Amino acid sequence: MEKKIRSLDEGAPTAPDAVPKKLGNLIESLRDVLRSEGELPPERVLAEKLDVKRYTLRKALQVLRELGEIEPAKTGRRANSPNGTVQSGRIAQSTNPLEVMEMRMLLEPALARLAALRASPVEIERILNAAKSPAGMNPSEADQLFHRAIAAGSRNSLASELHVLLHQVQNDSRLRFADSDSETTAERVAARDAEHELIAGAIARRDPDSAEKAMWEHLAVVQRKIISRLGVGSIDAA
């Protein structure tokens, strides 16, 4: 059955092909931005980039949300708000790199599993595109772009917010520990991209078991690097 979306003006259901042509062109432009950048910038930046009024832009964004191609609009206090940044800074003072990785290894394999089950075709395309580090992008940003795409594809807003908070804590200067911009070699970037492609491929095949396993193994590589750098024994032996 063809998926229905609400009318842009009246709130009544309408088919995707009933979207006005001008708005349809804007929607395609937004999809182009998603394909090239992996995520949409803030509304103000988008409106300037596409030379449209924000009111019109919001209509197009709502269509994409109802089609499941982008995340629902966020409400309330977000993890990446100024208050959320303060919160992540406080957490960074009381944790350590190994604890951050333990939480990532609990959360992110589950997100990969959910993405394999729930992600829309557009979200899967975004994950596949983000698996290979874009030329000219610093390694840390490229890595986080990929992981954010998977979190979005999981369609779990709470888990996505926890993912944002975890990465904010990880990015705190007091906890920068692995794959930093200055220390990531070309060989490591190539190996990491290969790990990303295994995860993305499993998600694209709708194989949740393989997606979950590939994500866990990918994060385990980073965990071992942290353990080696910190000079501690296996955390399982603690």
C-alpha angles and dihedrals in degrees: 000000000000112000114245127218129195120263111262092228108027107027092238120133116267135173120255091247089060091068110115114260095242091052090044090057090051090050090053089050089053090051089052090054090050092050094048101038103026093231140032119261121228117298094253092054092044093050091052093043094051095034095233136127115263091237090060091042091055091054090055092046090051091054090052091048092052090049089053094242096122133025121274116266111274122237132188126015113345129204090240095051118106089264090050090052090053089049093051089049091055091049091050089059092059103038139057138220094266092054090050090052092047089056093045090052090052095047110031101054086054090050090052090050092051092047090055089054102037114021117117120235090258092051090049090051089051091051092049092049092048093050091082115059110249114241112263096016116119113250097245094053091046091052093049092047089060095047092047090053090055092047089053091048091054089072091215109124096191093050090047091054091049088050091053091050093048092052092047089055091046091051093053108119089237091061105037100134116143140034092004117174094254097046106037109106126210088249092055092047090052092048092047092050089053090052090048091050091054090054094044092047092053091049091049090051090051089240105147096178093054092042092053093046094047092050092049091050091047092053091044088062090057091045092054090050091054093048090050093048094048092046096231131136126251111303089224089064094053 
